[in-house]
Amino acid sequence: MLFGDKNMLLVFRVVFMGIKNPIKAIVFDADGVIVRPKTWFFVPAKQKYGIPKKVFLEFIHGDFQRCTTGGLELLDVLPPLLEKWGV
């Protein structure tokens, strides 16, 4: 489902139906700021791969944070990390 949420799809339809000007941009929420996820990322990481919450959050608040600001490249950081985690 678009945006992963029925309510968001309804809002999208109501807001954009009948507008004569074409849509200039669509914003996708990938980090949970606008649309809250049903579960946080560390929950399936623990359930599916056995990665402890503390270890996962250390990555999120450390190297991943530096990746989001251009300090590190995610493609350089992930392979050794996934190997370390056994994923």
WOKABEL-V432711 format. One line per field, one symbol per residue. psi: psi as a letter, one per 20 degrees, with the letter a starting at -180 (. if undefined). A space follows every 50 residues. Layout:
# WOKABEL-V432711
psi=???
This chain:
# WOKABEL-V432711
psi=qpijphhhgggggggipjphqqphqpppoijjggopqhqqhhghggghij oqgggghgggieggghhijjhqphhhggghghghik.
